[in-house]
């Protein structure tokens, strides 16, 4: 990947601030995402920017997180969001 290449052009992933410091959630998200968009770093949820556009919209991250903690935003589709509300 060349320097300066843009990531997250098609997809943005948002994690609630209150959930970001949840080490257990970080581990679960890292495990769940098939394209490694989440990393557990020092017990925090980190987003791996360079993998964002690999998202396959599988919703496994939503299933692994409490309702509302994670949103997958389709930037290419007027910011339509995948999220779990219950
Ligand atoms: S929807 Fe699937 S591919 Fe996209 S971030 Fe969530 S787990 Fe990863």
Backbone and ligand atoms as CSV (ligand in chain L), in Angstrom:
chain,resi,resn,atom,element,x,y,z
A,1,UNK,N,N,0.842,-1.207,0.000
A,1,UNK,CA,C,0.000,0.000,0.000
A,1,UNK,C,C,0.879,1.259,0.000
A,2,UNK,N,N,0.615,2.160,-0.888
A,2,UNK,CA,C,1.507,3.303,-0.988
A,2,UNK,C,C,1.188,4.355,0.060
A,3,UNK,N,N,2.195,5.130,0.470
A,3,UNK,CA,C,1.949,6.155,1.494
A,3,UNK,C,C,0.905,7.156,0.999
A,4,UNK,N,N,0.072,7.593,1.886
A,4,UNK,CA,C,-0.913,8.593,1.519
A,4,UNK,C,C,-2.173,8.004,0.920
A,5,UNK,N,N,-2.196,6.680,0.765
A,5,UNK,CA,C,-3.414,6.065,0.214
A,5,UNK,C,C,-4.567,6.257,1.193
A,6,UNK,N,N,-5.737,6.498,0.634
A,6,UNK,CA,C,-6.909,6.753,1.472
A,6,UNK,C,C,-7.536,5.450,1.945
A,7,UNK,N,N,-7.919,5.435,3.210
A,7,UNK,CA,C,-8.630,4.287,3.753
A,7,UNK,C,C,-9.990,4.756,4.239
A,8,UNK,N,N,-10.895,3.794,4.358
A,8,UNK,CA,C,-12.205,4.138,4.887
A,8,UNK,C,C,-12.979,5.035,3.942
A,9,UNK,N,N,-12.806,4.833,2.654
A,9,UNK,CA,C,-13.535,5.640,1.671
A,9,UNK,C,C,-14.983,5.171,1.586
A,10,UNK,N,N,-15.154,3.857,1.714
A,10,UNK,CA,C,-16.492,3.281,1.563
A,10,UNK,C,C,-17.152,2.990,2.904
A,11,UNK,N,N,-16.348,2.692,3.886
A,11,UNK,CA,C,-16.876,2.239,5.178
A,11,UNK,C,C,-16.243,3.033,6.317
A,12,UNK,N,N,-17.073,3.349,7.290
A,12,UNK,CA,C,-16.575,3.920,8.541
A,12,UNK,C,C,-17.133,3.043,9.663
A,13,UNK,N,N,-16.303,2.716,10.637
A,13,UNK,CA,C,-16.770,1.936,11.778
A,13,UNK,C,C,-16.654,2.810,13.024
A,14,UNK,N,N,-17.745,2.876,13.764
A,14,UNK,CA,C,-17.763,3.710,14.971
A,14,UNK,C,C,-17.947,2.822,16.188
A,15,UNK,N,N,-17.169,3.099,17.214
A,15,UNK,CA,C,-17.314,2.394,18.485
A,15,UNK,C,C,-17.584,3.440,19.556
A,16,UNK,N,N,-18.646,3.243,20.295
A,16,UNK,CA,C,-19.009,4.152,21.395
A,16,UNK,C,C,-17.805,4.399,22.296
A,17,UNK,N,N,-17.618,5.618,22.705
A,17,UNK,CA,C,-16.479,5.957,23.549
A,17,UNK,C,C,-16.461,5.101,24.814
A,18,UNK,N,N,-17.640,4.878,25.382
A,18,UNK,CA,C,-17.716,4.112,26.632
A,18,UNK,C,C,-17.345,2.641,26.430
A,19,UNK,N,N,-17.466,2.158,25.194
A,19,UNK,CA,C,-17.150,0.759,24.912
A,19,UNK,C,C,-15.690,0.578,24.505
A,20,UNK,N,N,-15.043,1.654,24.139
A,20,UNK,CA,C,-13.676,1.552,23.605
A,20,UNK,C,C,-12.677,0.993,24.603
A,21,UNK,N,N,-12.928,1.255,25.879
A,21,UNK,CA,C,-11.999,0.799,26.911
A,21,UNK,C,C,-12.336,-0.562,27.480
A,22,UNK,N,N,-13.239,-1.275,26.852
A,22,UNK,CA,C,-13.680,-2.577,27.333
A,22,UNK,C,C,-12.767,-3.659,26.736
A,23,UNK,N,N,-11.877,-4.198,27.557
A,23,UNK,CA,C,-10.874,-5.142,27.075
A,23,UNK,C,C,-11.511,-6.419,26.543
A,24,UNK,N,N,-12.568,-6.860,27.195
A,24,UNK,CA,C,-13.253,-8.083,26.771
A,24,UNK,C,C,-13.904,-7.875,25.392
A,25,UNK,N,N,-14.529,-6.718,25.238
A,25,UNK,CA,C,-15.144,-6.387,23.955
A,25,UNK,C,C,-14.068,-6.281,22.869
A,26,UNK,N,N,-12.957,-5.676,23.194
A,26,UNK,CA,C,-11.859,-5.527,22.230
A,26,UNK,C,C,-11.414,-6.898,21.734
A,27,UNK,N,N,-11.297,-7.836,22.653
A,27,UNK,CA,C,-10.871,-9.183,22.299
A,27,UNK,C,C,-11.929,-9.858,21.404
A,28,UNK,N,N,-13.181,-9.693,21.780
A,28,UNK,CA,C,-14.262,-10.325,21.011
A,28,UNK,C,C,-14.339,-9.761,19.597
A,29,UNK,N,N,-14.195,-8.435,19.477
A,29,UNK,CA,C,-14.282,-7.819,18.156
A,29,UNK,C,C,-13.108,-8.245,17.279
A,30,UNK,N,N,-11.935,-8.309,17.899
A,30,UNK,CA,C,-10.752,-8.723,17.147
A,30,UNK,C,C,-10.969,-10.125,16.583
A,31,UNK,N,N,-11.572,-10.984,17.389
A,31,UNK,CA,C,-11.835,-12.356,16.984
A,31,UNK,C,C,-12.930,-12.443,15.925
A,32,UNK,N,N,-13.954,-11.598,16.074
A,32,UNK,CA,C,-15.150,-11.730,15.241
A,32,UNK,C,C,-14.947,-11.273,13.804
A,33,UNK,N,N,-14.255,-10.187,13.596
A,33,UNK,CA,C,-14.193,-9.586,12.268
A,33,UNK,C,C,-13.289,-10.407,11.337
A,34,UNK,N,N,-13.844,-10.895,10.231
A,34,UNK,CA,C,-13.062,-11.739,9.320
A,34,UNK,C,C,-11.982,-10.976,8.557
A,35,UNK,N,N,-12.062,-9.655,8.534
A,35,UNK,CA,C,-11.069,-8.897,7.763
A,35,UNK,C,C,-10.241,-7.969,8.663
A,36,UNK,N,N,-10.222,-8.272,9.954
A,36,UNK,CA,C,-9.322,-7.616,10.915
A,36,UNK,C,C,-9.459,-6.095,10.976
A,37,UNK,N,N,-10.683,-5.644,11.069
A,37,UNK,CA,C,-10.902,-4.204,11.203
A,37,UNK,C,C,-10.735,-3.749,12.651
A,38,UNK,N,N,-10.854,-4.693,13.573
A,38,UNK,CA,C,-10.688,-4.361,14.991
A,38,UNK,C,C,-9.398,-4.971,15.522
A,39,UNK,N,N,-8.732,-4.219,16.390
A,39,UNK,CA,C,-7.566,-4.760,17.080
A,39,UNK,C,C,-7.721,-4.449,18.562
A,40,UNK,N,N,-7.341,-5.408,19.391
A,40,UNK,CA,C,-7.325,-5.184,20.836
A,40,UNK,C,C,-5.934,-4.687,21.186
A,41,UNK,N,N,-5.840,-3.420,21.529
A,41,UNK,CA,C,-4.536,-2.832,21.822
A,41,UNK,C,C,-4.556,-2.271,23.237
A,42,UNK,N,N,-3.740,-2.859,24.108
A,42,UNK,CA,C,-3.700,-2.421,25.510
A,42,UNK,C,C,-5.097,-2.397,26.126
A,43,UNK,N,N,-5.884,-3.418,25.811
A,43,UNK,CA,C,-7.215,-3.517,26.406
A,43,UNK,C,C,-8.215,-2.525,25.854
A,44,UNK,N,N,-7.883,-1.905,24.743
A,44,UNK,CA,C,-8.811,-0.963,24.116
A,44,UNK,C,C,-9.160,-1.423,22.709
A,45,UNK,N,N,-10.343,-0.988,22.258
A,45,UNK,CA,C,-10.762,-1.301,20.890
A,45,UNK,C,C,-10.102,-0.292,19.959
A,46,UNK,N,N,-9.295,-0.784,19.049
A,46,UNK,CA,C,-8.713,0.087,18.035
A,46,UNK,C,C,-9.291,-0.295,16.674
A,47,UNK,N,N,-9.457,0.705,15.823
A,47,UNK,CA,C,-9.910,0.456,14.461
A,47,UNK,C,C,-8.683,0.456,13.541
A,48,UNK,N,N,-8.593,-0.580,12.720
A,48,UNK,CA,C,-7.464,-0.695,11.795
A,48,UNK,C,C,-7.869,-0.048,10.469
A,49,UNK,N,N,-7.492,1.211,10.328
A,49,UNK,CA,C,-7.972,2.022,9.200
A,49,UNK,C,C,-7.723,1.379,7.839
A,50,UNK,N,N,-6.537,0.787,7.688
A,50,UNK,CA,C,-6.200,0.283,6.357
A,50,UNK,C,C,-7.063,-0.909,5.935
A,51,UNK,N,N,-7.796,-1.508,6.889
A,51,UNK,CA,C,-8.656,-2.642,6.525
A,51,UNK,C,C,-10.124,-2.247,6.369
A,52,UNK,N,N,-10.460,-1.007,6.657
A,52,UNK,CA,C,-11.870,-0.602,6.702
A,52,UNK,C,C,-12.646,-0.960,5.439
A,53,UNK,N,N,-12.047,-0.679,4.304
A,53,UNK,CA,C,-12.784,-0.883,3.061
A,53,UNK,C,C,-12.885,-2.352,2.659
A,54,UNK,N,N,-12.299,-3.239,3.479
A,54,UNK,CA,C,-12.448,-4.676,3.244
A,54,UNK,C,C,-13.732,-5.208,3.870
A,55,UNK,N,N,-14.438,-4.382,4.613
A,55,UNK,CA,C,-15.636,-4.814,5.341
A,55,UNK,C,C,-16.606,-5.524,4.401
A,56,UNK,N,N,-17.087,-6.685,4.850
A,56,UNK,CA,C,-18.016,-7.466,4.029
A,56,UNK,C,C,-19.450,-7.388,4.568
A,57,UNK,N,N,-19.675,-6.459,5.503
A,57,UNK,CA,C,-21.025,-6.217,6.043
A,57,UNK,C,C,-21.643,-7.486,6.640
A,58,UNK,N,N,-20.810,-8.295,7.282
A,58,UNK,CA,C,-21.294,-9.574,7.816
A,58,UNK,C,C,-22.045,-9.400,9.135
A,59,UNK,N,N,-21.855,-8.258,9.777
A,59,UNK,CA,C,-22.536,-7.920,11.042
A,59,UNK,C,C,-22.054,-8.747,12.230
A,60,UNK,N,N,-20.978,-9.497,12.078
A,60,UNK,CA,C,-20.483,-10.293,13.212
A,60,UNK,C,C,-20.015,-9.388,14.346
A,61,UNK,N,N,-19.515,-8.210,13.990
A,61,UNK,CA,C,-19.079,-7.266,15.034
A,61,UNK,C,C,-20.284,-6.761,15.822
A,62,UNK,N,N,-21.398,-6.580,15.145
A,62,UNK,CA,C,-22.596,-6.106,15.833
A,62,UNK,C,C,-23.092,-7.173,16.798
A,63,UNK,N,N,-23.023,-8.435,16.355
A,63,UNK,CA,C,-23.462,-9.534,17.211
A,63,UNK,C,C,-22.559,-9.678,18.439
A,64,UNK,N,N,-21.281,-9.329,18.275
A,64,UNK,CA,C,-20.323,-9.514,19.368
A,64,UNK,C,C,-20.380,-8.387,20.395
A,65,UNK,N,N,-21.023,-7.292,20.036
A,65,UNK,CA,C,-21.004,-6.110,20.904
A,65,UNK,C,C,-22.383,-5.861,21.516
A,66,UNK,N,N,-22.429,-5.161,22.633
A,66,UNK,CA,C,-23.725,-4.794,23.186
A,66,UNK,C,C,-24.468,-3.856,22.226
A,67,UNK,N,N,-25.800,-3.824,22.316
A,67,UNK,CA,C,-26.570,-2.956,21.424
A,67,UNK,C,C,-26.050,-1.521,21.443
A,68,UNK,N,N,-25.885,-0.960,20.264
A,68,UNK,CA,C,-25.488,0.436,20.162
A,68,UNK,C,C,-23.996,0.710,20.293
A,69,UNK,N,N,-23.216,-0.296,20.651
A,69,UNK,CA,C,-21.791,-0.041,20.898
A,69,UNK,C,C,-20.997,0.124,19.604
A,70,UNK,N,N,-21.442,-0.580,18.564
A,70,UNK,CA,C,-20.700,-0.547,17.293
A,70,UNK,C,C,-21.664,-0.201,16.167
A,71,UNK,N,N,-21.226,0.666,15.274
A,71,UNK,CA,C,-22.002,0.984,14.066
A,71,UNK,C,C,-21.082,0.850,12.870
A,72,UNK,N,N,-21.617,0.250,11.815
A,72,UNK,CA,C,-20.879,0.163,10.561
A,72,UNK,C,C,-21.598,1.075,9.578
A,73,UNK,N,N,-20.902,2.107,9.147
A,73,UNK,CA,C,-21.536,3.146,8.342
A,73,UNK,C,C,-21.099,3.010,6.888
A,74,UNK,N,N,-22.102,2.894,6.007
A,74,UNK,CA,C,-21.813,2.762,4.576
A,74,UNK,C,C,-21.694,4.161,3.982
A,75,UNK,N,N,-20.484,4.631,3.887
A,75,UNK,CA,C,-20.268,5.989,3.380
A,75,UNK,C,C,-20.702,6.118,1.927
A,76,UNK,N,N,-20.648,4.985,1.207
A,76,UNK,CA,C,-21.014,5.010,-0.218
A,76,UNK,C,C,-22.527,5.039,-0.396
A,77,UNK,N,N,-23.268,4.867,0.708
A,77,UNK,CA,C,-24.727,4.790,0.631
A,77,UNK,C,C,-25.348,5.817,1.573
A,78,UNK,N,N,-24.951,7.061,1.405
A,78,UNK,CA,C,-25.499,8.167,2.203
A,78,UNK,C,C,-25.408,7.910,3.702
A,79,UNK,N,N,-24.324,7.278,4.125
A,79,UNK,CA,C,-24.078,7.014,5.546
A,79,UNK,C,C,-25.152,6.127,6.184
A,80,UNK,N,N,-25.753,5.245,5.383
A,80,UNK,CA,C,-26.678,4.260,5.964
A,80,UNK,C,C,-25.879,3.393,6.933
A,81,UNK,N,N,-26.422,3.184,8.121
A,81,UNK,CA,C,-25.652,2.473,9.151
A,81,UNK,C,C,-26.247,1.117,9.475
A,82,UNK,N,N,-25.335,0.156,9.673
A,82,UNK,CA,C,-25.744,-1.127,10.256
A,82,UNK,C,C,-25.527,-0.991,11.742
A,83,UNK,N,N,-26.538,-1.278,12.521
A,83,UNK,CA,C,-26.348,-1.257,13.975
A,83,UNK,C,C,-27.368,-2.162,14.623
A,84,UNK,N,N,-27.032,-2.584,15.816
A,84,UNK,CA,C,-27.945,-3.458,16.559
A,84,UNK,C,C,-28.585,-2.607,17.634
A,85,UNK,N,N,-29.875,-2.609,17.659
A,85,UNK,CA,C,-30.548,-1.748,18.637
A,85,UNK,C,C,-31.063,-2.548,19.826
A,86,UNK,N,N,-31.130,-3.872,19.697
A,86,UNK,CA,C,-31.584,-4.684,20.832
A,86,UNK,C,C,-30.935,-6.049,20.778
L,1,LIG,S1,S,-19.493,-6.056,9.420
L,1,LIG,FE1,FE,-18.132,-7.876,9.419
L,1,LIG,S2,S,-16.431,-7.263,8.116
L,1,LIG,FE2,FE,-17.512,-5.376,8.653
L,1,LIG,S3,S,-16.447,-4.590,10.474
L,1,LIG,FE3,FE,-18.151,-5.860,11.204
L,1,LIG,S4,S,-17.255,-7.907,11.492
L,1,LIG,FE4,FE,-15.840,-6.728,10.221
